[in-house]
Amino acid sequence: MAGPDWLSAVDAYLYSVARIGAEEALAESCVSGRVPTAVAACVTIERELAHRMVENDGGTSEVYRGAMTVAGVRYNFECRLFIDADGSHFIADVQRFEPVEWSTAVQVA
C-alpha cells in the first residue's frame, strides 16, 4: 500500500495561493538558488547538488537533495532535473518528498 502523496498536497496548496506548482517551485529554486517570487512568502528551499552528468546532447542531468518548507511544514526531497543546452529545465522525477518537521498551534479568541 502506497503512502500519502505529499507532493500532490503541496502542489494543490501552492496552486491555490500562488498559481505555481510544487515541481516548478523546486525546479526554479534548485537551478537558480532562489525561490520563485510568487511563493516567496510561504516557501523556503535549502538544496544541495548531489550529482551532475553531462548528456550527449549538451544538456545536463542534476540530482538535488534538500528541504522545502511550505507554510511551516518541512519536507525532505530528492529530485532529478534535466537542463537543456539552451538553459530550459524541468523536473525529470522526484524520488523523495516527505514531511519531516511541523508544528501546530491553537489560537484562543
Long-range contacts (C-beta under 8 A, 24 or more apart in sequence): 6-75, 6-97, 6-98, 6-99, 7-94, 7-97, 10-68, 10-70, 10-75, 10-97, 13-70, 13-71, 14-39, 14-42, 14-43, 14-70, 17-42, 18-42, 22-68, 22-70, 22-97, 23-79, 23-90, 23-91, 23-94, 25-68, 26-64, 26-68, 26-77, 26-79, 26-91, 26-94, 27-79, 27-81, 27-89, 27-90, 27-91, 29-68, 30-62, 30-64, 30-66, 30-79, 30-81, 31-81, 31-83, 31-89, 42-70, 42-71, 43-68, 43-69, 43-70, 44-68, 44-69, 45-69, 50-78, 55-82, 57-84, 57-85, 58-84, 58-85, 59-83, 59-84, 59-85, 61-92, 67-100, 68-97, 72-102, 72-103, 73-99, 73-101, 73-102, 74-99, 74-100, 74-101, 74-102, 75-99, 75-100, 76-100
